[in-house]
Amino acid sequence: ITIASTREFASRILMPSIAKLTKDSDATVSIVSSDNSIEKLLLSGQADFGFDCGRPTDPLIAHKSVAKESFALVASREYIKKNKIKHKENLSDSDYLHFTRSSLFILSSEVSIKRRFGSFSDISTLREACKLGHGWAILPYYTVINELKEGKLKLIPGHKSNHMHFGVWWLRERKSIAPWVLKSLSWLEDQEKNLFYEE
């Protein structure tokens, strides 16, 4: 069985608990990942089903959302101290690190962005830029949970935790994949504690 997901989800959520997902199955599991949507992987037949946030755009792909994914407003402790950031309101004159896959709806009207350090197509590079003090970012909570625990990044107060939904995606015509979809929905629901936080 081949499972598709984003690189970060694969490494931070899927791999640590894949044994629970594949329990009672003798299937050999392959993981394919992308920094973008997993739609192409499903449509091309490179994956049997997968995990992603939001909604697919192609009507050939079915999906069911089951877990909330929240976004955290973060920066390094050094950056926060150097720029005297005590609240999200202090960010307008600070460098913003933009993740290209996140639409600006996540910020809504919370923060006025005047300065951008740059845009990043993959979370790992953006996260490293944030840890190194190049600016602040809004990232999926699960992608920075370890760094928050280790003190390498810090939450900036005042950000309302907007969220999207994570779900299971599969090709509608693949009826044989139904047992895996059901198992995956249950498994993903159990992962919500790692995907979502409320300030």
Disulfide bonds with the S-S distance in Angstrom:
none
